[in-house]
């Protein structure tokens, strides 16, 4: 089921407001009352669209996963080199998160992992989407000799994802004030230099 396609405009407005609250006040500030206040709605109006806070968080995470899949598949040009595909993929993601920092907040919110197993599964799904986008690029680059194959492709994907997640975490920790495009793209350039065959 693609929540990205099924979500109503009002539901999208609610998850964007919830993301703003998460960004400014963390998980403890994310309540139906605060979302209603942010949107100038009644609490009952929010409940008409979502059963509660957990459903809103799940919608945010599932929306991010579906949207990431759809956007990134369009960005990857199979005619480009694997290094350029990798660079394009991350540049696009960095640009997207810069415009929508609340999605970084929902993935990295303190205490979110303790909320429920359903939320844990949704966070893992976001990571799996990114993993599945990266793996064929890395595998193909190793097969055609563009990338070094000294490290197994699965492990290489995890290293790259870890470096990217660290940049996102540092950006969030700075209050989104650091230059994520400059820092993030520099990290990707360095990672590509490390894995490319000379």
N, CA and C atoms as a LAMMPS dump frame, in Angstrom:
ITEM: TIMESTEP
0
ITEM: NUMBER OF ATOMS
594
ITEM: BOX BOUNDS ff ff ff
-5.0000000000000000e+02 5.0000000000000000e+02
-5.0000000000000000e+02 5.0000000000000000e+02
-5.0000000000000000e+02 5.0000000000000000e+02
ITEM: ATOMS id mol type element x y z
1 1 1 N 0.839 -1.189 0
2 1 2 C 0 0 0
3 1 3 C 0.877 1.243 0
4 2 1 N 0.65 2.158 -0.934
5 2 2 C 1.45 3.37 -1.024
6 2 3 C 0.709 4.51 -0.343
7 3 1 N 1.103 4.816 0.899
8 3 2 C 0.434 5.87 1.665
9 3 3 C 0.612 7.227 1.005
10 4 1 N 1.702 7.363 0.264
11 4 2 C 1.978 8.609 -0.447
12 4 3 C 0.834 8.942 -1.399
13 5 1 N 0.263 7.931 -2.04
14 5 2 C -0.822 8.136 -2.995
15 5 3 C -2.181 8.222 -2.311
16 6 1 N -2.349 7.552 -1.16
17 6 2 C -3.641 7.481 -0.494
18 6 3 C -3.895 8.626 0.478
19 7 1 N -2.861 9.327 0.903
20 7 2 C -3.027 10.353 1.917
21 7 3 C -3.773 11.564 1.375
22 8 1 N -4.712 12.068 2.169
23 8 2 C -5.468 13.254 1.768
24 8 3 C -4.644 14.509 2.028
25 9 1 N -5.061 15.603 1.429
26 9 2 C -4.386 16.891 1.642
27 9 3 C -4.414 17.25 3.122
28 10 1 N -5.544 17.027 3.791
29 10 2 C -5.654 17.359 5.208
30 10 3 C -4.71 16.499 6.059
31 11 1 N -4.599 15.22 5.731
32 11 2 C -3.679 14.345 6.473
33 11 3 C -2.236 14.786 6.281
34 12 1 N -1.906 15.205 5.07
35 12 2 C -0.553 15.695 4.802
36 12 3 C -0.286 16.972 5.595
37 13 1 N -1.287 17.841 5.683
38 13 2 C -1.148 19.056 6.494
39 13 3 C -0.891 18.697 7.962
40 14 1 N -1.591 17.667 8.441
41 14 2 C -1.437 17.252 9.843
42 14 3 C -0.028 16.713 10.094
43 15 1 N 0.473 15.87 9.203
44 15 2 C 1.81 15.316 9.447
45 15 3 C 2.882 16.399 9.312
46 16 1 N 2.653 17.399 8.459
47 16 2 C 3.614 18.5 8.362
48 16 3 C 3.616 19.334 9.642
49 17 1 N 2.435 19.554 10.197
50 17 2 C 2.346 20.285 11.472
51 17 3 C 2.977 19.476 12.596
52 18 1 N 2.733 18.173 12.596
53 18 2 C 3.344 17.299 13.61
54 18 3 C 4.857 17.34 13.485
55 19 1 N 5.357 17.367 12.259
56 19 2 C 6.802 17.447 12.036
57 19 3 C 7.388 18.745 12.55
58 20 1 N 6.667 19.834 12.376
59 20 2 C 7.131 21.133 12.885
60 20 3 C 7.234 21.097 14.41
61 21 1 N 6.236 20.493 15.052
62 21 2 C 6.244 20.379 16.518
63 21 3 C 7.396 19.487 16.98
64 22 1 N 7.608 18.369 16.287
65 22 2 C 8.725 17.475 16.615
66 22 3 C 10.052 18.208 16.502
67 23 1 N 10.189 19.008 15.463
68 23 2 C 11.431 19.741 15.223
69 23 3 C 11.689 20.762 16.32
70 24 1 N 10.63 21.417 16.762
71 24 2 C 10.792 22.494 17.74
72 24 3 C 10.779 22.007 19.188
73 25 1 N 9.994 20.942 19.475
74 25 2 C 9.82 20.542 20.862
75 25 3 C 10.114 19.097 21.187
76 26 1 N 10.503 18.31 20.177
77 26 2 C 10.797 16.905 20.422
78 26 3 C 9.539 16.075 20.624
79 27 1 N 9.745 14.796 20.914
80 27 2 C 8.641 13.851 21.016
81 27 3 C 7.688 14.21 22.155
82 28 1 N 8.218 14.789 23.241
83 28 2 C 7.359 15.128 24.384
84 28 3 C 6.36 16.233 24.038
85 29 1 N 6.705 17.063 23.063
86 29 2 C 5.808 18.144 22.66
87 29 3 C 4.769 17.729 21.647
88 30 1 N 4.927 16.525 21.116
89 30 2 C 4 16.068 20.062
90 30 3 C 2.757 15.455 20.709
91 31 1 N 1.734 16.265 20.827
92 31 2 C 0.438 15.815 21.347
93 31 3 C -0.655 16.237 20.378
94 32 1 N -1.788 15.565 20.472
95 32 2 C -2.92 15.947 19.621
96 32 3 C -3.34 17.376 19.924
97 33 1 N -3.295 17.738 21.198
98 33 2 C -3.66 19.109 21.59
99 33 3 C -2.747 20.131 20.914
100 34 1 N -1.43 19.864 20.926
101 34 2 C -0.486 20.808 20.318
102 34 3 C -0.628 20.86 18.8
103 35 1 N -0.922 19.714 18.179
104 35 2 C -1.15 19.707 16.73
105 35 3 C -2.39 20.522 16.394
106 36 1 N -3.445 20.325 17.178
107 36 2 C -4.686 21.074 16.957
108 36 3 C -4.448 22.581 17.115
109 37 1 N -3.671 22.95 18.138
110 37 2 C -3.354 24.365 18.359
111 37 3 C -2.55 24.932 17.194
112 38 1 N -1.543 24.17 16.745
113 38 2 C -0.711 24.598 15.618
114 38 3 C -1.544 24.832 14.359
115 39 1 N -2.541 23.975 14.145
116 39 2 C -3.359 24.046 12.928
117 39 3 C -4.609 24.894 13.108
118 40 1 N -4.817 25.362 14.349
119 40 2 C -6.033 26.113 14.682
120 40 3 C -7.285 25.288 14.386
121 41 1 N -7.197 24.01 14.788
122 41 2 C -8.291 23.059 14.663
123 41 3 C -8.752 22.669 16.053
124 42 1 N -9.876 21.993 16.114
125 42 2 C -10.264 21.325 17.358
126 42 3 C -9.557 19.972 17.395
127 43 1 N -9.385 19.422 18.593
128 43 2 C -8.768 18.102 18.709
129 43 3 C -9.609 17.049 18.002
130 44 1 N -10.924 17.2 18.061
131 44 2 C -11.807 16.223 17.405
132 44 3 C -11.609 16.225 15.893
133 45 1 N -11.233 17.387 15.337
134 45 2 C -10.978 17.465 13.894
135 45 3 C -9.744 16.642 13.527
136 46 1 N -8.727 16.641 14.399
137 46 2 C -7.534 15.817 14.16
138 46 3 C -7.903 14.344 14.232
139 47 1 N -8.706 13.99 15.227
140 47 2 C -9.095 12.583 15.412
141 47 3 C -9.958 12.057 14.255
142 48 1 N -10.538 12.929 13.49
143 48 2 C -11.292 12.465 12.316
144 48 3 C -10.364 11.908 11.241
145 49 1 N -9.102 12.312 11.298
146 49 2 C -8.132 11.885 10.282
147 49 3 C -7.149 10.828 10.792
148 50 1 N -6.847 10.866 12.093
149 50 2 C -5.917 9.903 12.688
150 50 3 C -6.445 9.478 14.054
151 51 1 N -6.191 8.215 14.402
152 51 2 C -6.665 7.689 15.689
153 51 3 C -5.908 8.281 16.871
154 52 1 N -4.665 8.687 16.645
155 52 2 C -3.868 9.232 17.736
156 52 3 C -2.465 9.569 17.282
157 53 1 N -1.611 9.898 18.256
158 53 2 C -0.241 10.335 17.961
159 53 3 C 0.551 9.258 17.218
160 54 1 N 0.417 8.009 17.652
161 54 2 C 1.173 6.942 17.005
162 54 3 C 0.831 6.837 15.526
163 55 1 N -0.458 6.965 15.206
164 55 2 C -0.884 6.877 13.801
165 55 3 C -0.285 8.016 12.975
166 56 1 N -0.146 9.181 13.584
167 56 2 C 0.44 10.326 12.878
168 56 3 C 1.924 10.081 12.603
169 57 1 N 2.637 9.577 13.609
170 57 2 C 4.063 9.279 13.436
171 57 3 C 4.252 8.198 12.379
172 58 1 N 3.419 7.166 12.432
173 58 2 C 3.505 6.097 11.426
174 58 3 C 3.246 6.646 10.029
175 59 1 N 2.266 7.542 9.921
176 59 2 C 1.959 8.139 8.616
177 59 3 C 3.138 8.946 8.096
178 60 1 N 3.802 9.683 8.986
179 60 2 C 4.976 10.466 8.586
180 60 3 C 6.078 9.562 8.049
181 61 1 N 6.353 8.486 8.786
182 61 2 C 7.436 7.579 8.393
183 61 3 C 7.106 6.828 7.111
184 62 1 N 5.879 6.357 6.993
185 62 2 C 5.488 5.622 5.781
186 62 3 C 5.406 6.54 4.572
187 63 1 N 4.97 7.767 4.797
188 63 2 C 4.966 8.749 3.719
189 63 3 C 6.392 8.995 3.236
190 64 1 N 7.32 9.158 4.197
191 64 2 C 8.724 9.389 3.837
192 64 3 C 9.282 8.226 3.032
193 65 1 N 8.998 7.003 3.46
194 65 2 C 9.516 5.821 2.752
195 65 3 C 8.978 5.757 1.327
196 66 1 N 7.673 5.925 1.172
197 66 2 C 7.061 5.843 -0.165
198 66 3 C 7.534 6.986 -1.058
199 67 1 N 7.59 8.186 -0.478
200 67 2 C 7.996 9.356 -1.247
201 67 3 C 9.456 9.247 -1.672
202 68 1 N 10.31 8.747 -0.769
203 68 2 C 11.727 8.558 -1.081
204 68 3 C 11.899 7.582 -2.248
205 69 1 N 11.18 6.488 -2.182
206 69 2 C 11.249 5.485 -3.249
207 69 3 C 10.89 6.111 -4.596
208 70 1 N 9.79 6.825 -4.606
209 70 2 C 9.29 7.413 -5.854
210 70 3 C 10.216 8.491 -6.391
211 71 1 N 10.655 9.386 -5.513
212 71 2 C 11.522 10.486 -5.946
213 71 3 C 12.873 10.004 -6.439
214 72 1 N 13.492 9.121 -5.657
215 72 2 C 14.863 8.711 -5.955
216 72 3 C 14.959 7.835 -7.193
217 73 1 N 13.924 7.041 -7.452
218 73 2 C 13.931 6.226 -8.667
219 73 3 C 13.94 7.114 -9.911
220 74 1 N 13.317 8.286 -9.809
221 74 2 C 13.286 9.221 -10.938
222 74 3 C 14.615 9.938 -11.121
223 75 1 N 15.355 10.1 -10.031
224 75 2 C 16.627 10.84 -10.064
225 75 3 C 17.744 10.01 -10.671
226 76 1 N 17.7 8.697 -10.432
227 76 2 C 18.786 7.822 -10.883
228 76 3 C 18.708 7.624 -12.394
229 77 1 N 19.722 8.058 -13.093
230 77 2 C 19.817 7.894 -14.546
231 77 3 C 20.754 6.724 -14.84
232 78 1 N 20.186 5.663 -15.386
233 78 2 C 20.969 4.444 -15.646
234 78 3 C 22.091 4.671 -16.655
235 79 1 N 22.021 5.749 -17.41
236 79 2 C 23.079 6.041 -18.383
237 79 3 C 24.291 6.704 -17.737
238 80 1 N 24.13 7.191 -16.498
239 80 2 C 25.249 7.809 -15.79
240 80 3 C 26.171 6.735 -15.219
241 81 1 N 27.389 7.129 -14.889
242 81 2 C 28.292 6.215 -14.187
243 81 3 C 27.698 5.926 -12.815
244 82 1 N 28.144 4.844 -12.199
245 82 2 C 27.621 4.485 -10.881
246 82 3 C 27.993 5.544 -9.846
247 83 1 N 29.181 6.117 -9.966
248 83 2 C 29.598 7.178 -9.041
249 83 3 C 28.679 8.386 -9.166
250 84 1 N 28.328 8.741 -10.397
251 84 2 C 27.444 9.888 -10.618
252 84 3 C 26.026 9.587 -10.13
253 85 1 N 25.573 8.342 -10.305
254 85 2 C 24.267 7.951 -9.774
255 85 3 C 24.236 8.09 -8.26
256 86 1 N 25.315 7.649 -7.617
257 86 2 C 25.426 7.74 -6.16
258 86 3 C 25.399 9.202 -5.717
259 87 1 N 26.163 10.025 -6.422
260 87 2 C 26.228 11.443 -6.087
261 87 3 C 24.865 12.112 -6.286
262 88 1 N 24.199 11.793 -7.384
263 88 2 C 22.885 12.38 -7.667
264 88 3 C 21.851 11.978 -6.625
265 89 1 N 21.9 10.719 -6.235
266 89 2 C 20.953 10.206 -5.253
267 89 3 C 21.083 10.96 -3.929
268 90 1 N 22.303 11.118 -3.444
269 90 2 C 22.501 11.781 -2.162
270 90 3 C 22.281 13.284 -2.257
271 91 1 N 22.684 13.888 -3.358
272 91 2 C 22.457 15.33 -3.525
273 91 3 C 20.96 15.626 -3.504
274 92 1 N 20.191 14.759 -4.144
275 92 2 C 18.736 14.937 -4.165
276 92 3 C 18.15 14.783 -2.764
277 93 1 N 18.603 13.758 -2.033
278 93 2 C 18.099 13.534 -0.682
279 93 3 C 18.46 14.69 0.242
280 94 1 N 19.682 15.175 0.141
281 94 2 C 20.11 16.296 0.977
282 94 3 C 19.268 17.531 0.685
283 95 1 N 19.04 17.808 -0.593
284 95 2 C 18.215 18.956 -0.98
285 95 3 C 16.789 18.807 -0.453
286 96 1 N 16.253 17.589 -0.537
287 96 2 C 14.892 17.339 -0.06
288 96 3 C 14.797 17.553 1.453
289 97 1 N 15.756 17.007 2.199
290 97 2 C 15.716 17.146 3.651
291 97 3 C 15.937 18.596 4.078
292 98 1 N 16.718 19.341 3.305
293 98 2 C 16.913 20.754 3.622
294 98 3 C 15.587 21.501 3.53
295 99 1 N 14.762 21.118 2.573
296 99 2 C 13.453 21.749 2.413
297 99 3 C 12.415 21.187 3.382
298 100 1 N 12.629 19.958 3.873
299 100 2 C 11.669 19.289 4.762
300 100 3 C 12.391 18.723 5.988
301 101 1 N 12.96 19.588 6.834
302 101 2 C 13.754 19.085 7.97
303 101 3 C 12.944 18.278 8.981
304 102 1 N 11.615 18.434 8.979
305 102 2 C 10.803 17.681 9.944
306 102 3 C 10.903 16.177 9.721
307 103 1 N 11.207 15.75 8.487
308 103 2 C 11.37 14.313 8.256
309 103 3 C 12.658 13.799 8.904
310 104 1 N 13.674 14.663 8.985
311 104 2 C 14.887 14.292 9.72
312 104 3 C 14.55 14.198 11.203
313 105 1 N 13.715 15.13 11.676
314 105 2 C 13.328 15.128 13.091
315 105 3 C 12.607 13.85 13.469
316 106 1 N 11.725 13.377 12.609
317 106 2 C 10.951 12.19 12.983
318 106 3 C 11.831 10.943 13.024
319 107 1 N 12.831 10.865 12.159
320 107 2 C 13.712 9.699 12.154
321 107 3 C 14.685 9.731 13.335
322 108 1 N 15.101 10.946 13.746
323 108 2 C 16.124 11.067 14.781
324 108 3 C 15.608 11.595 16.12
325 109 1 N 14.299 11.629 16.33
326 109 2 C 13.771 12.148 17.591
327 109 3 C 14.139 11.249 18.76
328 110 1 N 14.663 11.868 19.819
329 110 2 C 14.989 11.12 21.031
330 110 3 C 13.72 10.515 21.613
331 111 1 N 13.778 9.24 21.924
332 111 2 C 12.639 8.577 22.543
333 111 3 C 11.658 7.965 21.567
334 112 1 N 11.806 8.28 20.271
335 112 2 C 10.836 7.766 19.301
336 112 3 C 10.896 6.251 19.191
337 113 1 N 12.111 5.697 19.27
338 113 2 C 12.259 4.248 19.158
339 113 3 C 11.576 3.499 20.296
340 114 1 N 11.37 4.199 21.413
341 114 2 C 10.714 3.553 22.548
342 114 3 C 9.192 3.639 22.476
343 115 1 N 8.67 4.358 21.488
344 115 2 C 7.226 4.582 21.421
345 115 3 C 6.453 3.291 21.156
346 116 1 N 6.863 2.51 20.159
347 116 2 C 6.16 1.257 19.856
348 116 3 C 6.948 0.445 18.833
349 117 1 N 6.656 -0.842 18.771
350 117 2 C 7.293 -1.711 17.787
351 117 3 C 6.856 -1.332 16.378
352 118 1 N 5.631 -0.868 16.239
353 118 2 C 5.147 -0.432 14.912
354 118 3 C 5.977 0.736 14.404
355 119 1 N 6.333 1.65 15.28
356 119 2 C 7.165 2.781 14.883
357 119 3 C 8.576 2.303 14.555
358 120 1 N 9.106 1.376 15.35
359 120 2 C 10.42 0.8 15.043
360 120 3 C 10.428 0.185 13.648
361 121 1 N 9.369 -0.562 13.329
362 121 2 C 9.271 -1.203 12.014
363 121 3 C 9.194 -0.168 10.897
364 122 1 N 8.495 0.929 11.153
365 122 2 C 8.373 1.974 10.136
366 122 3 C 9.714 2.664 9.898
367 123 1 N 10.475 2.883 10.98
368 123 2 C 11.816 3.474 10.831
369 123 3 C 12.72 2.519 10.049
370 124 1 N 12.62 1.229 10.356
371 124 2 C 13.417 0.234 9.619
372 124 3 C 13.03 0.215 8.139
373 125 1 N 11.757 0.444 7.865
374 125 2 C 11.312 0.467 6.463
375 125 3 C 11.943 1.635 5.71
376 126 1 N 12.037 2.793 6.353
377 126 2 C 12.704 3.939 5.722
378 126 3 C 14.144 3.578 5.383
379 127 1 N 14.84 2.933 6.339
380 127 2 C 16.223 2.535 6.114
381 127 3 C 16.34 1.488 4.997
382 128 1 N 15.354 0.591 4.938
383 128 2 C 15.382 -0.453 3.912
384 128 3 C 15.203 0.138 2.517
385 129 1 N 14.337 1.139 2.402
386 129 2 C 14.153 1.796 1.099
387 129 3 C 15.47 2.392 0.628
388 130 1 N 16.159 3.121 1.528
389 130 2 C 17.449 3.72 1.152
390 130 3 C 18.469 2.634 0.8
391 131 1 N 18.498 1.567 1.603
392 131 2 C 19.408 0.447 1.35
393 131 3 C 19.161 -0.15 -0.031
394 132 1 N 17.896 -0.37 -0.371
395 132 2 C 17.55 -1.006 -1.648
396 132 3 C 17.802 -0.102 -2.851
397 133 1 N 17.84 1.203 -2.62
398 133 2 C 18.199 2.129 -3.695
399 133 3 C 19.71 2.125 -3.934
400 134 1 N 20.466 2.006 -2.833
401 134 2 C 21.93 2.07 -2.923
402 134 3 C 22.563 0.768 -3.405
403 135 1 N 22.034 -0.365 -2.942
404 135 2 C 22.699 -1.646 -3.184
405 135 3 C 22.959 -1.937 -4.661
406 136 1 N 21.969 -1.797 -5.562
407 136 2 C 22.268 -2.101 -6.965
408 136 3 C 23.31 -1.183 -7.587
409 137 1 N 23.376 0.063 -7.132
410 137 2 C 24.394 0.986 -7.645
411 137 3 C 25.784 0.508 -7.23
412 138 1 N 25.921 0.144 -5.953
413 138 2 C 27.212 -0.328 -5.449
414 138 3 C 27.596 -1.652 -6.123
415 139 1 N 26.656 -2.57 -6.214
416 139 2 C 26.936 -3.873 -6.828
417 139 3 C 27.362 -3.721 -8.274
418 140 1 N 26.651 -2.883 -9.023
419 140 2 C 26.985 -2.688 -10.43
420 140 3 C 28.352 -2.019 -10.57
421 141 1 N 28.622 -1.038 -9.688
422 141 2 C 29.92 -0.365 -9.735
423 141 3 C 31.066 -1.311 -9.444
424 142 1 N 30.834 -2.287 -8.573
425 142 2 C 31.872 -3.281 -8.276
426 142 3 C 32.027 -4.267 -9.433
427 143 1 N 30.915 -4.629 -10.043
428 143 2 C 30.968 -5.578 -11.161
429 143 3 C 31.707 -5.001 -12.36
430 144 1 N 31.472 -3.706 -12.634
431 144 2 C 32.121 -3.122 -13.817
432 144 3 C 33.491 -2.517 -13.512
433 145 1 N 33.949 -2.657 -12.255
434 145 2 C 35.29 -2.204 -11.9
435 145 3 C 35.397 -0.744 -11.523
436 146 1 N 34.271 -0.03 -11.493
437 146 2 C 34.328 1.384 -11.117
438 146 3 C 34.603 1.533 -9.619
439 147 1 N 34.018 0.624 -8.814
440 147 2 C 34.215 0.661 -7.366
441 147 3 C 35.08 -0.509 -6.922
442 148 1 N 35.855 -0.274 -5.895
443 148 2 C 36.679 -1.31 -5.288
444 148 3 C 35.792 -2.402 -4.704
445 149 1 N 36.161 -3.655 -4.926
446 149 2 C 35.33 -4.751 -4.398
447 149 3 C 35.976 -5.445 -3.2
448 150 1 N 36.931 -4.76 -2.54
449 150 2 C 37.581 -5.339 -1.364
450 150 3 C 36.607 -5.474 -0.193
451 151 1 N 35.581 -4.62 -0.181
452 151 2 C 34.552 -4.676 0.857
453 151 3 C 33.267 -5.195 0.232
454 152 1 N 32.641 -6.148 0.886
455 152 2 C 31.401 -6.743 0.366
456 152 3 C 30.349 -5.644 0.215
457 153 1 N 29.563 -5.727 -0.844
458 153 2 C 28.633 -4.651 -1.212
459 153 3 C 27.653 -4.291 -0.098
460 154 1 N 27.119 -5.296 0.598
461 154 2 C 26.183 -5.02 1.693
462 154 3 C 26.851 -4.177 2.779
463 155 1 N 28.077 -4.529 3.116
464 155 2 C 28.803 -3.78 4.145
465 155 3 C 29.12 -2.359 3.687
466 156 1 N 29.433 -2.223 2.408
467 156 2 C 29.741 -0.913 1.859
468 156 3 C 28.518 0.005 1.915
469 157 1 N 27.361 -0.562 1.603
470 157 2 C 26.111 0.201 1.687
471 157 3 C 25.878 0.681 3.12
472 158 1 N 26.118 -0.202 4.081
473 158 2 C 25.915 0.167 5.481
474 158 3 C 26.888 1.268 5.919
475 159 1 N 28.111 1.217 5.431
476 159 2 C 29.099 2.261 5.752
477 159 3 C 28.646 3.604 5.182
478 160 1 N 28.19 3.587 3.94
479 160 2 C 27.737 4.822 3.283
480 160 3 C 26.506 5.377 3.996
481 161 1 N 25.554 4.5 4.307
482 161 2 C 24.351 4.943 5.012
483 161 3 C 24.693 5.496 6.391
484 162 1 N 25.643 4.859 7.06
485 162 2 C 26.049 5.33 8.381
486 162 3 C 26.648 6.724 8.332
487 163 1 N 27.473 6.974 7.318
488 163 2 C 28.083 8.3 7.162
489 163 3 C 27.019 9.352 6.883
490 164 1 N 26.041 8.986 6.054
491 164 2 C 24.955 9.911 5.723
492 164 3 C 24.094 10.199 6.953
493 165 1 N 23.773 9.147 7.705
494 165 2 C 22.962 9.318 8.919
495 165 3 C 23.686 10.201 9.941
496 166 1 N 24.996 10.05 10.039
497 166 2 C 25.767 10.879 10.965
498 166 3 C 25.652 12.354 10.578
499 167 1 N 25.737 12.647 9.283
500 167 2 C 25.604 14.032 8.831
501 167 3 C 24.217 14.584 9.153
502 168 1 N 23.185 13.764 8.954
503 168 2 C 21.821 14.2 9.261
504 168 3 C 21.657 14.451 10.766
505 169 1 N 22.251 13.565 11.576
506 169 2 C 22.171 13.716 13.024
507 169 3 C 22.887 14.99 13.479
508 170 1 N 24.081 15.241 12.926
509 170 2 C 24.839 16.445 13.275
510 170 3 C 24.073 17.705 12.863
511 171 1 N 23.428 17.629 11.708
512 171 2 C 22.642 18.766 11.226
513 171 3 C 21.469 19.041 12.17
514 172 1 N 20.761 17.988 12.557
515 172 2 C 19.65 18.14 13.495
516 172 3 C 20.148 18.678 14.831
517 173 1 N 21.294 18.162 15.298
518 173 2 C 21.855 18.595 16.582
519 173 3 C 22.257 20.068 16.567
520 174 1 N 22.562 20.592 15.382
521 174 2 C 22.92 22.008 15.257
522 174 3 C 21.69 22.899 15.196
523 175 1 N 20.51 22.296 15.306
524 175 2 C 19.273 23.066 15.155
525 175 3 C 18.995 23.395 13.701
526 176 1 N 19.565 22.579 12.806
527 176 2 C 19.432 22.761 11.354
528 176 3 C 20.079 24.065 10.876
529 177 1 N 21.105 24.518 11.611
530 177 2 C 21.768 25.77 11.242
531 177 3 C 23.034 25.547 10.418
532 178 1 N 23.613 24.355 10.48
533 178 2 C 24.828 24.11 9.685
534 178 3 C 24.448 23.941 8.218
535 179 1 N 25.431 24.049 7.35
536 179 2 C 25.184 23.956 5.902
537 179 3 C 25.189 22.484 5.495
538 180 1 N 24.02 21.868 5.498
539 180 2 C 23.926 20.43 5.222
540 180 3 C 24.299 20.108 3.783
541 181 1 N 23.995 21.004 2.853
542 181 2 C 24.347 20.729 1.457
543 181 3 C 25.863 20.715 1.283
544 182 1 N 26.531 21.675 1.882
545 182 2 C 27.993 21.744 1.772
546 182 3 C 28.646 20.549 2.457
547 183 1 N 28.265 20.297 3.71
548 183 2 C 28.863 19.199 4.471
549 183 3 C 28.465 17.833 3.922
550 184 1 N 27.187 17.669 3.634
551 184 2 C 26.691 16.379 3.156
552 184 3 C 27.285 15.984 1.815
553 185 1 N 27.306 16.921 0.886
554 185 2 C 27.85 16.603 -0.433
555 185 3 C 29.361 16.377 -0.383
556 186 1 N 30.054 17.064 0.539
557 186 2 C 31.492 16.835 0.691
558 186 3 C 31.749 15.414 1.194
559 187 1 N 30.923 14.949 2.128
560 187 2 C 31.07 13.587 2.637
561 187 3 C 30.863 12.569 1.517
562 188 1 N 29.844 12.78 0.701
563 188 2 C 29.578 11.842 -0.403
564 188 3 C 30.739 11.838 -1.395
565 189 1 N 31.27 13.022 -1.711
566 189 2 C 32.433 13.107 -2.611
567 189 3 C 33.606 12.315 -2.03
568 190 1 N 33.838 12.453 -0.727
569 190 2 C 34.94 11.744 -0.082
570 190 3 C 34.712 10.237 -0.066
571 191 1 N 33.469 9.827 0.188
572 191 2 C 33.154 8.399 0.176
573 191 3 C 33.37 7.803 -1.21
574 192 1 N 32.961 8.534 -2.227
575 192 2 C 33.154 8.048 -3.601
576 192 3 C 34.646 7.937 -3.914
577 193 1 N 35.429 8.915 -3.463
578 193 2 C 36.882 8.84 -3.668
579 193 3 C 37.488 7.624 -3.007
580 194 1 N 36.96 7.273 -1.828
581 194 2 C 37.483 6.124 -1.098
582 194 3 C 37.144 4.799 -1.775
583 195 1 N 35.951 4.698 -2.379
584 195 2 C 35.538 3.4 -2.925
585 195 3 C 35.847 3.232 -4.407
586 196 1 N 36.189 4.342 -5.087
587 196 2 C 36.476 4.226 -6.518
588 196 3 C 37.842 3.588 -6.749
589 197 1 N 37.918 2.789 -7.799
590 197 2 C 39.213 2.267 -8.232
591 197 3 C 39.978 3.374 -8.925
592 198 1 N 41.273 3.443 -8.671
593 198 2 C 42.1 4.475 -9.305
594 198 3 C 42.306 4.147 -10.771
